[in-house]
Amino acid sequence: MPYSEIAVAKDGTVYAGSESNQPVEQAKASHTHDDRYYTETEMNTKLAGKANSSHTHTKDQVGLSKVNNNAISMGYDGNLWINYS
């Protein structure tokens, strides 16, 4: 459960909100993390394989070399019209 405020007493006990609230349950010293979590090395490997958000491709690289970037507009003023520029 997320808390917007915490308080830590002099004895190290962590409280949700203030010392007047119940102590926050802390993990036991003997706890372990299982394979539900990625290690830093695993995450670095995964992130190294992604494309940068700034990368680009040419139209030739994606099979669109014959496509142009001309504007097409349409309208209706009693008649349907299409403008290609």
DSSP file (Angstrom, degrees, kcal/mol; ACC not computed):
  #  RESIDUE AA STRUCTURE BP1 BP2  ACC     N-H-->O    O-->H-N    N-H-->O    O-->H-N    TCO  KAPPA ALPHA  PHI   PSI    X-CA   Y-CA   Z-CA
    1    1 A M              0   0    0      0, 0.0     2,-0.1     0, 0.0     0, 0.0   0.000 360.0 360.0 360.0 125.1    0.0    0.0    0.0
    2    2 A P        -     0   0    0      0, 0.0     2,-0.4     0, 0.0     0, 0.0  -0.468 360.0-158.2 -76.3 146.1    1.6    3.3   -1.0
    3    3 A Y        -     0   0    0     -2,-0.1     3,-0.1     1,-0.1    13,-0.0  -0.969  15.7-153.9-122.1 138.9    1.9    6.1    1.6
    4    4 A S  S    S+     0   0    0     -2,-0.4     2,-0.4     1,-0.2    -1,-0.1   0.724  85.8  26.6 -82.5 -20.7    2.4    9.7    0.8
    5    5 A E        -     0   0    0      2,-0.0    12,-2.1    13,-0.0     2,-0.3  -0.995  65.4-174.6-140.0 144.9    4.1   10.4    4.1
    6    6 A I  E     -A   16   0A   0     -2,-0.4     2,-0.4    10,-0.2    10,-0.2  -0.949   8.9-154.9-133.2 159.0    6.2    8.3    6.4
    7    7 A A  E     -A   15   0A   0      8,-2.5     8,-3.6    -2,-0.3     2,-0.5  -0.990   5.3-153.3-131.3 142.4    7.8    8.9    9.8
    8    8 A V  E     -A   14   0A   0     -2,-0.4     6,-0.2     6,-0.2    11,-0.1  -0.971  14.1-144.0-119.2 122.0   10.8    7.1   11.3
    9    9 A A    >   -     0   0    0      4,-2.8     3,-2.2    -2,-0.5    -2,-0.0  -0.305  31.0-102.4 -77.1 165.7   11.1    6.8   15.0
   10   10 A K  T 3  S+     0   0    0      1,-0.3    -1,-0.1     2,-0.1    -2,-0.0   0.783 123.0  58.3 -60.0 -27.3   14.5    7.1   16.9
   11   11 A D  T 3  S-     0   0    0      2,-0.1    -1,-0.3     1,-0.0     3,-0.1   0.464 122.8-105.9 -83.1   1.1   14.4    3.3   17.3
   12   12 A G  S <  S+     0   0    0     -3,-2.2     2,-0.2     1,-0.3    -2,-0.1   0.384  70.7 146.0  93.9  -3.7   14.2    2.9   13.5
   13   13 A T        -     0   0    0     -5,-0.1    -4,-2.8     1,-0.1     2,-0.5  -0.493  42.1-139.7 -68.9 133.8   10.6    1.9   13.4
   14   14 A V  E     -A    8   0A   0     10,-0.3    10,-3.4    -6,-0.2     2,-0.4  -0.840  18.9-167.1 -99.4 129.8    8.9    3.1   10.2
   15   15 A Y  E     -AB   7  23A   0     -8,-3.6    -8,-2.5    -2,-0.5     2,-0.7  -0.899  24.2-120.3-117.3 144.3    5.3    4.5   10.5
   16   16 A A  E    S-A    6   0A   0      6,-1.3     2,-1.6    -2,-0.4   -10,-0.2  -0.746  92.5 -19.1 -80.7 117.6    2.8    5.3    7.8
   17   17 A G  S    S-     0   0    0    -12,-2.1     2,-0.3    -2,-0.7   -11,-0.1  -0.538 131.2 -13.4  87.3 -73.0    2.0    9.0    8.2
   18   18 A S  S >  S-     0   0    0     -2,-1.6     3,-2.0   -11,-0.1   -11,-0.2  -0.940  75.5 -90.1-154.3 171.5    3.1    9.6   11.8
   19   19 A E  T 3  S+     0   0    0     -2,-0.3    -3,-0.1     1,-0.3    -2,-0.1   0.679 118.4  69.2 -64.1 -16.0    4.1    7.8   14.9
   20   20 A S  T 3  S+     0   0    0      2,-0.1    -1,-0.3    -5,-0.1     2,-0.1   0.673  91.8  75.4 -76.2 -14.8    0.5    7.8   16.0
   21   21 A N  S <  S-     0   0    0     -3,-2.0     3,-0.1     1,-0.1    -4,-0.1  -0.346 100.5 -78.7 -87.5 173.6   -0.3    5.3   13.1
   22   22 A Q        -     0   0    0      1,-0.1    -6,-1.3    -2,-0.1    -1,-0.1  -0.416  54.4 -98.5 -71.3 146.5    0.6    1.6   13.0
   23   23 A P  B     -B   15   0A   0      0, 0.0     2,-0.4     0, 0.0    -8,-0.3  -0.324  37.9-111.8 -61.9 148.9    4.1    0.6   12.2
   24   24 A V        -     0   0    0    -10,-3.4   -10,-0.3    -3,-0.1     2,-0.2  -0.683  35.7-110.7 -80.6 133.4    4.8   -0.4    8.6
   25   25 A E        -     0   0    0     -2,-0.4     2,-0.3    -3,-0.0    -1,-0.1  -0.468  35.9-152.2 -67.1 131.7    5.6   -4.0    8.3
   26   26 A Q        -     0   0    0     -2,-0.2     2,-0.1     1,-0.1     3,-0.1  -0.749  22.1 -97.6-106.2 153.9    9.2   -4.5    7.3
   27   27 A A        -     0   0    0     -2,-0.3     2,-0.1     1,-0.1    -1,-0.1  -0.402  43.4-109.0 -67.3 143.0   10.8   -7.4    5.4
   28   28 A K    >   -     0   0    0      1,-0.1     3,-1.9    -2,-0.1    -1,-0.1  -0.405  24.5-117.1 -70.1 150.4   12.4  -10.1    7.6
   29   29 A A  T 3  S+     0   0    0      1,-0.3    -1,-0.1    -2,-0.1    -2,-0.1   0.767 113.3  55.4 -59.9 -26.0   16.2  -10.2    7.4
   30   30 A S  T 3  S+     0   0    0      2,-0.0    -1,-0.3     0, 0.0    -2,-0.0   0.323  80.4 125.0 -92.2   8.8   16.0  -13.7    5.9
   31   31 A H    <   -     0   0    0     -3,-1.9     2,-0.3     1,-0.0    -4,-0.0  -0.281  41.8-159.7 -71.0 155.7   13.8  -12.8    3.0
   32   32 A T        -     0   0    0      0, 0.0     2,-0.4     0, 0.0    -2,-0.0  -0.925  15.0-128.5-130.9 157.5   14.8  -13.7   -0.6
   33   33 A H        -     0   0    0     -2,-0.3     2,-0.1     1,-0.0     0, 0.0  -0.894  27.7-153.8-104.0 136.0   13.8  -12.4   -4.0
   34   34 A D    >   -     0   0    0     -2,-0.4     3,-1.4     1,-0.0    -1,-0.0  -0.170  40.7 -72.1 -98.8-165.2   12.9  -15.0   -6.6
   35   35 A D  T 3  S+     0   0    0      1,-0.3     4,-0.1    -2,-0.1    -1,-0.0   0.323 109.4  89.5 -77.1  10.6   13.0  -15.1  -10.4
   36   36 A R  T 3  S+     0   0    0      2,-0.1     2,-0.4     0, 0.0    -1,-0.3   0.656  82.6  68.9 -74.5 -14.2   10.0  -12.7  -10.7
   37   37 A Y  S <  S-     0   0    0     -3,-1.4     2,-0.3     0, 0.0    -4,-0.0  -0.821  81.1-131.0-108.4 143.5   12.6   -9.9  -10.6
   38   38 A Y        -     0   0    0     -2,-0.4     2,-0.1     1,-0.0    -2,-0.1  -0.695  22.7-127.1 -87.3 143.4   15.1   -9.1  -13.3
   39   39 A T     >  -     0   0    0     -2,-0.3     4,-2.4     1,-0.1     5,-0.2  -0.420  27.3-107.1 -78.8 165.4   18.7   -8.5  -12.3
   40   40 A E  H  > S+     0   0    0      1,-0.2     4,-2.6     2,-0.2     5,-0.2   0.900 122.1  52.0 -60.2 -40.6   20.5   -5.4  -13.3
   41   41 A T  H  > S+     0   0    0      2,-0.2     4,-2.2     1,-0.2    -1,-0.2   0.914 108.5  50.1 -63.2 -43.1   22.6   -7.4  -15.9
   42   42 A E  H  > S+     0   0    0      1,-0.2     4,-2.3     2,-0.2    -2,-0.2   0.917 112.8  46.7 -61.7 -43.0   19.4   -8.9  -17.4
   43   43 A M  H  X S+     0   0    0     -4,-2.4     4,-2.9     2,-0.2     5,-0.2   0.908 110.4  52.1 -66.9 -41.1   17.8   -5.4  -17.7
   44   44 A N  H  X S+     0   0    0     -4,-2.6     4,-1.9     1,-0.2    -1,-0.2   0.897 110.3  49.5 -61.1 -39.4   21.0   -3.9  -19.2
   45   45 A T  H  X S+     0   0    0     -4,-2.2     4,-0.9     2,-0.2    -2,-0.2   0.922 112.6  47.0 -64.9 -44.7   21.0   -6.7  -21.8
   46   46 A K  H >< S+     0   0    0     -4,-2.3     3,-0.7     1,-0.2     4,-0.2   0.921 114.0  47.0 -62.8 -44.4   17.3   -6.2  -22.7
   47   47 A L  H >< S+     0   0    0     -4,-2.9     3,-1.2     1,-0.2    -1,-0.2   0.820 104.5  60.9 -69.1 -30.7   17.8   -2.4  -22.9
   48   48 A A  H 3< S+     0   0    0     -4,-1.9    -1,-0.2     1,-0.2    -2,-0.2   0.768 101.9  55.0 -66.5 -23.8   20.9   -2.8  -25.1
   49   49 A G  T << S+     0   0    0     -4,-0.9    -1,-0.2    -3,-0.7    -2,-0.2   0.474  90.1  95.3 -88.3  -2.1   18.8   -4.6  -27.7
   50   50 A K  S <  S-     0   0    0     -3,-1.2     2,-0.3    -4,-0.2     3,-0.0  -0.512  78.3-110.8 -89.8 158.6   16.2   -1.9  -28.1
   51   51 A A        -     0   0    0     -2,-0.2     2,-0.1     1,-0.1    -1,-0.1  -0.637  34.9-108.8 -83.9 143.0   16.2    0.8  -30.7
   52   52 A N    >   -     0   0    0     -2,-0.3     3,-1.7     1,-0.1    -1,-0.1  -0.415  24.3-122.2 -65.8 147.0   16.8    4.4  -29.7
   53   53 A S  T 3  S+     0   0    0      1,-0.3    -1,-0.1    -2,-0.1    -2,-0.0   0.702 110.8  57.6 -65.9 -17.9   13.7    6.6  -29.9
   54   54 A S  T 3  S+     0   0    0      2,-0.0    -1,-0.3     0, 0.0    -2,-0.0   0.441  80.2 115.4 -91.8   0.0   15.6    8.9  -32.2
   55   55 A H    <   -     0   0    0     -3,-1.7     2,-0.3     1,-0.0    -4,-0.0  -0.341  45.1-168.6 -72.2 154.2   16.4    6.3  -34.9
   56   56 A T        -     0   0    0     -2,-0.0     2,-0.3     0, 0.0    -2,-0.0  -0.875  13.3-146.7-135.9 167.2   14.8    6.6  -38.3
   57   57 A H        -     0   0    0     -2,-0.3     2,-0.1     5,-0.0     5,-0.0  -0.977  19.9-123.4-132.6 147.9   14.4    4.6  -41.5
   58   58 A T     >  -     0   0    0     -2,-0.3     4,-1.0     1,-0.1     6,-0.2  -0.473  31.2-110.2 -81.4 163.5   14.3    5.6  -45.1
   59   59 A K  T  4>S+     0   0    0      1,-0.2     5,-3.6     2,-0.2     3,-0.4   0.869 120.4  56.3 -61.0 -35.7   11.3    4.8  -47.3
   60   60 A D  T >45S+     0   0    0      4,-0.3     3,-1.2     1,-0.2    -1,-0.2   0.891 101.7  56.3 -62.1 -39.2   13.6    2.4  -49.2
   61   61 A Q  T 345S+     0   0    0      1,-0.3    -1,-0.2    -3,-0.1    -2,-0.2   0.777 113.8  39.0 -66.1 -26.3   14.4    0.5  -46.0
   62   62 A V  T 3<5S-     0   0    0     -4,-1.0    -1,-0.3    -3,-0.4    -2,-0.2   0.208 120.0-102.4-110.4  14.8   10.8   -0.2  -45.2
   63   63 A G  T < 5S+     0   0    0     -3,-1.2    -3,-0.2    -4,-0.2     3,-0.2   0.765  91.1 112.3  77.5  26.5    9.6   -0.9  -48.7
   64   64 A L    > < +     0   0    0     -5,-3.6     3,-1.8    -6,-0.2    -4,-0.3  -0.044  25.4 127.4-118.7  31.2    8.0    2.5  -49.4
   65   65 A S  T 3  S+     0   0    0     -6,-0.4    -5,-0.1     1,-0.3    -1,-0.1   0.749  75.6  50.5 -63.8 -22.7   10.3    3.9  -52.1
   66   66 A K  T 3  S+     0   0    0     -3,-0.2     2,-0.4    -7,-0.1    -1,-0.3   0.416  89.2  99.5 -95.0   2.0    7.4    4.5  -54.5
   67   67 A V    <   -     0   0    0     -3,-1.8     2,-0.2     2,-0.0    -8,-0.1  -0.723  58.7-156.4 -90.1 135.2    5.3    6.4  -51.9
   68   68 A N        -     0   0    0     -2,-0.4    -2,-0.1     2,-0.1    -3,-0.0  -0.608  19.9-129.7-104.2 171.2    5.3   10.2  -52.1
   69   69 A N        +     0   0    0     -2,-0.2    -2,-0.0     2,-0.0    -1,-0.0  -0.002  54.8 142.4-107.9  27.7    4.6   12.7  -49.3
   70   70 A N        -     0   0    0      1,-0.1     2,-0.3    14,-0.0    -2,-0.1  -0.343  52.9-111.7 -69.4 151.6    2.1   14.8  -51.2
   71   71 A A        -     0   0    0     -2,-0.0    14,-2.6     2,-0.0     2,-0.4  -0.623  26.1-164.2 -86.0 141.4   -0.9   16.2  -49.4
   72   72 A I  E     -C   84   0B   0     -2,-0.3     2,-0.3    12,-0.2    12,-0.2  -0.995  10.5-179.2-123.1 127.9   -4.4   15.0  -50.2
   73   73 A S  E     -C   83   0B   0     10,-2.8    10,-3.2    -2,-0.4     2,-0.3  -0.934   6.6-165.1-126.2 153.1   -7.4   17.0  -49.0
   74   74 A M  E     +C   82   0B   0     -2,-0.3     2,-0.3     8,-0.2     8,-0.2  -0.936  12.5 163.8-132.2 155.1  -11.1   16.4  -49.4
   75   75 A G  E     -C   81   0B   0      6,-2.1     6,-2.6    -2,-0.3     2,-0.4  -0.976  26.6-137.0-160.2 171.6  -14.1   18.6  -48.9
   76   76 A Y  E     +C   80   0B   0     -2,-0.3     4,-0.2     4,-0.2    -2,-0.0  -0.955  27.1 157.0-141.5 119.5  -17.7   18.9  -49.6
   77   77 A D  S    S-     0   0    0      2,-1.9     3,-0.1    -2,-0.4    -1,-0.0  -0.235  94.9 -54.0-130.1  42.3  -19.4   22.1  -50.7
   78   78 A G  S    S+     0   0    0      1,-0.1     2,-0.4     0, 0.0    -2,-0.0  -0.035 139.1  58.2 101.2 -26.4  -22.4   20.6  -52.4
   79   79 A N  S    S-     0   0    0      2,-0.0    -2,-1.9     0, 0.0     2,-0.5  -0.977  90.4-117.6-129.5 144.5  -20.0   18.5  -54.4
   80   80 A L  E     -C   76   0B   0     -2,-0.4     2,-0.4    -4,-0.2    -4,-0.2  -0.711  38.9-176.3 -80.2 129.7  -17.4   16.2  -53.1
   81   81 A W  E     -C   75   0B   0     -6,-2.6    -6,-2.1    -2,-0.5     2,-0.4  -0.959  16.6-161.4-129.8 150.4  -13.9   17.3  -54.1
   82   82 A I  E     -C   74   0B   0     -2,-0.4     2,-0.5    -8,-0.2    -8,-0.2  -0.998   6.6-161.8-129.4 129.5  -10.4   15.9  -53.7
   83   83 A N  E     -C   73   0B   0    -10,-3.2   -10,-2.8    -2,-0.4     2,-0.5  -0.960   4.8-172.0-116.3 128.9   -7.3   17.9  -54.0
   84   84 A Y  E      C   72   0B   0     -2,-0.5   -12,-0.2   -12,-0.2    -2,-0.0  -0.979 360.0 360.0-120.7 122.6   -3.9   16.3  -54.6
   85   85 A S              0   0    0    -14,-2.6   -13,-0.1    -2,-0.5    -1,-0.1   0.377 360.0 360.0-130.9 360.0   -0.8   18.4  -54.4
